[in-house]
Amino acid sequence: MCSDTKKVSIKRADFKENYKEIHDIRDAVYIVGQNCPYDEEFDGHDENSEHFLATVGESVVGYCRLRMVGRKAKMERFAVYERWRGKGVGRLLVKHLLALLEERKVADKYLHAQVRVKRFYQQLGFKERGGPFWEAGIEHVAMYHE
Ligand SMILES: CC(C)(COP(=O)(O)OP(=O)(O)OC[C@H]1O[C@@H](n2cnc3c(N)ncnc32)[C@H](O)[C@@H]1OP(=O)(O)O)[C@@H](O)C(=O)NCCC(=O)NCCS
């Protein structure tokens, strides 16, 4: 972990109030960065999700979304601006959600990982369940935290 992560804070965001920051990072990381279709990125679930921003001072460096699907918690849209990658920001975001879900005693915690990023989630205790599938034109696999 780089000493830069000591300056990183994770805070809950409001989709309407923080619309620009949330939109900007998802646009840069997913729509521009990974060619995700706009309608799949902004999929209509934002209003019923919780949103989290990682910041350094006034600058947004990362983002993720948390959504309940029935009784299961689905962690989504982990995104770190390119120049901040590899410094532990993504790991902080995942750990923040896991701690929150632990507090809430949510047993089922999962995500759809892009296959090429599996190792990132494996290092954080997630295990693959089932085979690969395609989402937003990218190969994914379901991973659960047990
Ligand atoms: C994936 C992503 C969120 C990781 O965030 P990050 O801040 O760069 O990751 P961290 O610095 O916290 O890395 C934690 C660990 O995971 C590993 N890791 C990070 N990105 C990885 C990747 N793309 N593939 C494999 N391992 C990765 C790191 O090497 C690090 O391990 P180490 O401690 O042994 O060095 C970030 O790279 C990103 O926004 N990527 C583009 C969007 C994306 O693909 N999101 C995931 C969708 S499922």
PDBQT file of the ligand as one rigid body, heavy atoms in Angstrom, charges set to zero:
ROOT
HETATM    1  C1  LIG A 201     -10.035  -2.722 -10.340  1.00  0.00    +0.000 C 
HETATM    2  C2  LIG A 201      -9.772  -1.406  -9.608  1.00  0.00    +0.000 C 
HETATM    3  C3  LIG A 201     -11.061  -0.904  -8.936  1.00  0.00    +0.000 C 
HETATM    4  C4  LIG A 201      -8.702  -1.709  -8.533  1.00  0.00    +0.000 C 
HETATM    5  O1  LIG A 201      -8.443  -0.536  -7.809  1.00  0.00    +0.000 OA
HETATM    6  P1  LIG A 201      -6.944  -0.133  -7.402  1.00  0.00    +0.000 P 
HETATM    7  O2  LIG A 201      -7.026   1.019  -6.490  1.00  0.00    +0.000 OA
HETATM    8  O3  LIG A 201      -6.131   0.025  -8.630  1.00  0.00    +0.000 OA
HETATM    9  O4  LIG A 201      -6.484  -1.472  -6.636  1.00  0.00    +0.000 OA
HETATM   10  P2  LIG A 201      -5.545  -1.558  -5.354  1.00  0.00    +0.000 P 
HETATM   11  O5  LIG A 201      -4.374  -0.665  -5.537  1.00  0.00    +0.000 OA
HETATM   12  O6  LIG A 201      -6.346  -1.386  -4.125  1.00  0.00    +0.000 OA
HETATM   13  O7  LIG A 201      -5.056  -3.081  -5.484  1.00  0.00    +0.000 OA
HETATM   14  C5  LIG A 201      -5.233  -4.046  -4.494  1.00  0.00    +0.000 C 
HETATM   15  C6  LIG A 201      -4.597  -5.322  -4.974  1.00  0.00    +0.000 C 
HETATM   16  O8  LIG A 201      -5.279  -5.848  -6.122  1.00  0.00    +0.000 OA
HETATM   17  C7  LIG A 201      -4.408  -5.985  -7.227  1.00  0.00    +0.000 C 
HETATM   18  N1  LIG A 201      -5.052  -5.478  -8.440  1.00  0.00    +0.000 N 
HETATM   19  C8  LIG A 201      -5.467  -4.241  -8.663  1.00  0.00    +0.000 A 
HETATM   20  N2  LIG A 201      -6.004  -4.129  -9.893  1.00  0.00    +0.000 NA
HETATM   21  C9  LIG A 201      -5.902  -5.342 -10.448  1.00  0.00    +0.000 A 
HETATM   22  C10 LIG A 201      -6.246  -5.865 -11.725  1.00  0.00    +0.000 A 
HETATM   23  N3  LIG A 201      -6.798  -5.085 -12.671  1.00  0.00    +0.000 N 
HETATM   24  N4  LIG A 201      -6.004  -7.154 -11.956  1.00  0.00    +0.000 NA
HETATM   25  C11 LIG A 201      -5.435  -7.944 -11.021  1.00  0.00    +0.000 A 
HETATM   26  N5  LIG A 201      -5.072  -7.492  -9.792  1.00  0.00    +0.000 NA
HETATM   27  C12 LIG A 201      -5.285  -6.211  -9.516  1.00  0.00    +0.000 A 
HETATM   28  C13 LIG A 201      -3.223  -5.076  -6.907  1.00  0.00    +0.000 C 
HETATM   29  O9  LIG A 201      -2.064  -5.566  -7.539  1.00  0.00    +0.000 OA
HETATM   30  C14 LIG A 201      -3.130  -5.137  -5.413  1.00  0.00    +0.000 C 
HETATM   31  O10 LIG A 201      -2.421  -6.270  -5.016  1.00  0.00    +0.000 OA
HETATM   32  P3  LIG A 201      -1.004  -6.139  -4.262  1.00  0.00    +0.000 P 
HETATM   33  O11 LIG A 201      -1.335  -5.513  -2.945  1.00  0.00    +0.000 OA
HETATM   34  O12 LIG A 201      -0.567  -7.558  -4.187  1.00  0.00    +0.000 OA
HETATM   35  O13 LIG A 201      -0.179  -5.276  -5.150  1.00  0.00    +0.000 OA
HETATM   36  C15 LIG A 201      -9.191  -0.300 -10.538  1.00  0.00    +0.000 C 
HETATM   37  O14 LIG A 201      -8.043  -0.808 -11.168  1.00  0.00    +0.000 OA
HETATM   38  C16 LIG A 201     -10.167   0.165 -11.622  1.00  0.00    +0.000 C 
HETATM   39  O15 LIG A 201     -10.906   1.126 -11.408  1.00  0.00    +0.000 OA
HETATM   40  N6  LIG A 201     -10.167  -0.480 -12.799  1.00  0.00    +0.000 N 
HETATM   41  C17 LIG A 201     -11.055  -0.114 -13.889  1.00  0.00    +0.000 C 
HETATM   42  C18 LIG A 201     -12.508  -0.471 -13.587  1.00  0.00    +0.000 C 
HETATM   43  C19 LIG A 201     -12.661  -1.937 -13.270  1.00  0.00    +0.000 C 
HETATM   44  O16 LIG A 201     -12.190  -2.801 -14.004  1.00  0.00    +0.000 OA
HETATM   45  N7  LIG A 201     -13.376  -2.218 -12.163  1.00  0.00    +0.000 N 
HETATM   46  C20 LIG A 201     -13.645  -3.573 -11.723  1.00  0.00    +0.000 C 
HETATM   47  C21 LIG A 201     -14.897  -4.070 -12.323  1.00  0.00    +0.000 C 
HETATM   48  S1  LIG A 201     -15.273  -5.717 -11.770  1.00  0.00    +0.000 SA
ENDROOT
TORSDOF 0
